[in-house]
Amino acid sequence: MIMHRGPNRASFMWGSSTRNTRIEHLWVEVGTQFARRWRAFFTRLGRLHSLDRKNPYHLWLLHRLFLSDINADCVEFQAQWNAHPIAGRETKNRSPADLRFLGQTTQGIYTEDTLEDIHPDTLDRYYSTHGPEQQRHPNATGAGHPVDEREDEHDESDSESDDTEPEDELEGLAEQIAVDQARNIRHKPIKVARSHNPFDTAEGEQKLHKILQDVAFHGIQPPNYGILPSEWDDEFYPEEETIKFGTRGTQLKITLPVDIWYPRAVQWAQALDVMSRILLDDEAKDDE
C-alpha cells in the first residue's frame, strides 16, 4: 500500500481491525459471498469425512483438490466487487471499474513501465536525493572515481548497474519499505498451518492423479468416509453446516447446496482413500 498510496498517508493501520470500517465491511462481503461456505465445507469434512486439520498431508491434499476452485471464487467476487456502485459526492454511484476507466481516459495509460503504479511520493522518498545515505568506497566522494581506482572495476560496476532488471529494482524497493516499517510492527506473526507433500517424487503424485482419474470415472465411493447413504444419520445428506465466528463463538448456519458440495465431499473421500492406500503400500515396501 505504501508503494501505491505513498508514505505517511495511513496506507494501512496497526491495531484492532474494528477501527478500519472499510476492511471490516469488505471482509463481511467476502464471507457472505463465498468464504463462509468454504469454511463450512471444511468444517463438514472434519466432522463427517475424516479430515484431520492437524495432518500436513491432509492440508496438502486440500490444496491440491480445491485451491483452484477457491481462487476461481475469488476472481468472481473481484469482478462483482469492481462492478458495484460506490455512493458519494466524488464517486457519484460509479463502480471501481468505471472510476478506473475514467481515470485512464483523462490521465492516460502507462505502458511498459514497471513503476507505473508506484506513488510519486514513494518514488521521491526512495529514488531521489532524499533517500538513505549511500555507502561509498574509501577515497570515493561521490563526485567521481578516485585516481587510483582501476578501470576494470569501473567497467564492472557500470555493467552490473546496467544489467539490473526492472523487476529486481521493484523488489528492492519493496524490501526497503519493509525495513523502514519493521520498527512499527510489534505483534508476533500468526502461525499458519503447514502442509506437506507426502510424496518424495513426482512419480508418486502422478500415480495419485492416475488412480483418482480411474476412481472418478468408475464412480467408486469408498466406505467409512461418510459419503454413502447408509452412513448418514438421516436419509438425506445434510444441506446445512454450523460454524462459529467472532470472539464470543457465535454460531451461524451456512447452507451448502447438495448438488455443489456433496460431489466435492465425494472427491475428497476418494482422494484421501487413494492417498492413504498408496502411502501404506509404500511403507510396506520399505519394511520389506
Contacts in CASP RR format, 6 or more apart in sequence:
PFRMAT RR
TARGET T0000
AUTHOR 0000-0000-0000
METHOD contacts of the structure
MODEL  1
MIMHRGPNRASFMWGSSTRNTRIEHLWVEVGTQFARRWRAFFTRLGRLHS
LDRKNPYHLWLLHRLFLSDINADCVEFQAQWNAHPIAGRETKNRSPADLR
FLGQTTQGIYTEDTLEDIHPDTLDRYYSTHGPEQQRHPNATGAGHPVDER
EDEHDESDSESDDTEPEDELEGLAEQIAVDQARNIRHKPIKVARSHNPFD
TAEGEQKLHKILQDVAFHGIQPPNYGILPSEWDDEFYPEEETIKFGTRGT
QLKITLPVDIWYPRAVQWAQALDVMSRILLDDEAKDDE
1 11 0 8 1.000
1 12 0 8 1.000
2 11 0 8 1.000
2 12 0 8 1.000
2 119 0 8 1.000
2 122 0 8 1.000
2 177 0 8 1.000
2 181 0 8 1.000
3 117 0 8 1.000
3 118 0 8 1.000
3 119 0 8 1.000
3 122 0 8 1.000
3 173 0 8 1.000
3 174 0 8 1.000
3 177 0 8 1.000
4 11 0 8 1.000
4 117 0 8 1.000
4 118 0 8 1.000
4 119 0 8 1.000
4 122 0 8 1.000
5 11 0 8 1.000
5 119 0 8 1.000
6 119 0 8 1.000
6 121 0 8 1.000
6 122 0 8 1.000
6 125 0 8 1.000
7 121 0 8 1.000
7 122 0 8 1.000
7 125 0 8 1.000
9 121 0 8 1.000
13 19 0 8 1.000
13 20 0 8 1.000
14 184 0 8 1.000
14 185 0 8 1.000
14 186 0 8 1.000
15 187 0 8 1.000
17 23 0 8 1.000
17 24 0 8 1.000
17 27 0 8 1.000
18 24 0 8 1.000
29 77 0 8 1.000
29 81 0 8 1.000
30 77 0 8 1.000
33 73 0 8 1.000
33 77 0 8 1.000
33 80 0 8 1.000
34 73 0 8 1.000
34 74 0 8 1.000
34 76 0 8 1.000
34 77 0 8 1.000
36 243 0 8 1.000
36 252 0 8 1.000
36 254 0 8 1.000
37 254 0 8 1.000
37 256 0 8 1.000
37 261 0 8 1.000
38 66 0 8 1.000
38 70 0 8 1.000
38 73 0 8 1.000
39 243 0 8 1.000
39 254 0 8 1.000
40 241 0 8 1.000
40 242 0 8 1.000
40 243 0 8 1.000
40 254 0 8 1.000
40 256 0 8 1.000
41 241 0 8 1.000
41 256 0 8 1.000
41 261 0 8 1.000
41 264 0 8 1.000
41 265 0 8 1.000
42 51 0 8 1.000
42 53 0 8 1.000
42 62 0 8 1.000
43 241 0 8 1.000
43 242 0 8 1.000
43 243 0 8 1.000
44 238 0 8 1.000
44 241 0 8 1.000
44 256 0 8 1.000
44 261 0 8 1.000
44 265 0 8 1.000
45 51 0 8 1.000
45 265 0 8 1.000
45 268 0 8 1.000
46 52 0 8 1.000
46 53 0 8 1.000
47 241 0 8 1.000
48 226 0 8 1.000
48 265 0 8 1.000
49 225 0 8 1.000
49 226 0 8 1.000
49 227 0 8 1.000
49 265 0 8 1.000
49 268 0 8 1.000
49 269 0 8 1.000
49 272 0 8 1.000
50 224 0 8 1.000
50 225 0 8 1.000
50 226 0 8 1.000
50 269 0 8 1.000
50 272 0 8 1.000
51 58 0 8 1.000
51 62 0 8 1.000
51 268 0 8 1.000
51 272 0 8 1.000
52 58 0 8 1.000
53 59 0 8 1.000
53 193 0 8 1.000
54 193 0 8 1.000
56 193 0 8 1.000
56 194 0 8 1.000
56 195 0 8 1.000
56 196 0 8 1.000
57 195 0 8 1.000
57 196 0 8 1.000
57 198 0 8 1.000
57 275 0 8 1.000
57 279 0 8 1.000
58 272 0 8 1.000
59 193 0 8 1.000
59 194 0 8 1.000
59 195 0 8 1.000
59 196 0 8 1.000
60 195 0 8 1.000
60 196 0 8 1.000
60 197 0 8 1.000
60 198 0 8 1.000
61 268 0 8 1.000
61 271 0 8 1.000
61 272 0 8 1.000
61 275 0 8 1.000
62 195 0 8 1.000
62 268 0 8 1.000
63 195 0 8 1.000
64 271 0 8 1.000
65 264 0 8 1.000
65 267 0 8 1.000
65 268 0 8 1.000
65 271 0 8 1.000
66 264 0 8 1.000
69 264 0 8 1.000
81 96 0 8 1.000
82 95 0 8 1.000
82 96 0 8 1.000
82 97 0 8 1.000
83 95 0 8 1.000
83 96 0 8 1.000
83 97 0 8 1.000
84 95 0 8 1.000
84 96 0 8 1.000
85 91 0 8 1.000
85 93 0 8 1.000
85 94 0 8 1.000
85 95 0 8 1.000
86 93 0 8 1.000
86 94 0 8 1.000
86 95 0 8 1.000
86 96 0 8 1.000
86 99 0 8 1.000
87 93 0 8 1.000
91 99 0 8 1.000
94 102 0 8 1.000
110 116 0 8 1.000
114 166 0 8 1.000
114 167 0 8 1.000
114 169 0 8 1.000
114 170 0 8 1.000
115 123 0 8 1.000
115 166 0 8 1.000
115 170 0 8 1.000
118 170 0 8 1.000
118 173 0 8 1.000
122 173 0 8 1.000
122 177 0 8 1.000
124 130 0 8 1.000
125 131 0 8 1.000
126 173 0 8 1.000
126 176 0 8 1.000
126 177 0 8 1.000
132 176 0 8 1.000
136 142 0 8 1.000
137 149 0 8 1.000
139 146 0 8 1.000
139 148 0 8 1.000
139 149 0 8 1.000
140 146 0 8 1.000
140 149 0 8 1.000
145 154 0 8 1.000
197 205 0 8 1.000
198 275 0 8 1.000
198 279 0 8 1.000
199 205 0 8 1.000
199 208 0 8 1.000
204 278 0 8 1.000
207 278 0 8 1.000
208 271 0 8 1.000
208 274 0 8 1.000
208 275 0 8 1.000
208 278 0 8 1.000
211 274 0 8 1.000
211 278 0 8 1.000
212 270 0 8 1.000
212 271 0 8 1.000
212 274 0 8 1.000
215 270 0 8 1.000
215 274 0 8 1.000
216 267 0 8 1.000
216 270 0 8 1.000
220 270 0 8 1.000
221 227 0 8 1.000
221 228 0 8 1.000
221 266 0 8 1.000
221 269 0 8 1.000
221 270 0 8 1.000
222 269 0 8 1.000
222 270 0 8 1.000
222 273 0 8 1.000
223 231 0 8 1.000
224 231 0 8 1.000
225 231 0 8 1.000
225 269 0 8 1.000
225 272 0 8 1.000
225 273 0 8 1.000
226 232 0 8 1.000
226 269 0 8 1.000
227 262 0 8 1.000
227 265 0 8 1.000
227 266 0 8 1.000
227 269 0 8 1.000
229 235 0 8 1.000
229 237 0 8 1.000
232 238 0 8 1.000
237 258 0 8 1.000
237 262 0 8 1.000
238 256 0 8 1.000
239 255 0 8 1.000
239 256 0 8 1.000
239 257 0 8 1.000
239 258 0 8 1.000
240 253 0 8 1.000
240 254 0 8 1.000
240 255 0 8 1.000
240 256 0 8 1.000
241 253 0 8 1.000
241 254 0 8 1.000
241 256 0 8 1.000
242 251 0 8 1.000
242 252 0 8 1.000
242 253 0 8 1.000
242 254 0 8 1.000
243 251 0 8 1.000
243 252 0 8 1.000
243 254 0 8 1.000
244 250 0 8 1.000
244 251 0 8 1.000
244 252 0 8 1.000
245 252 0 8 1.000
END
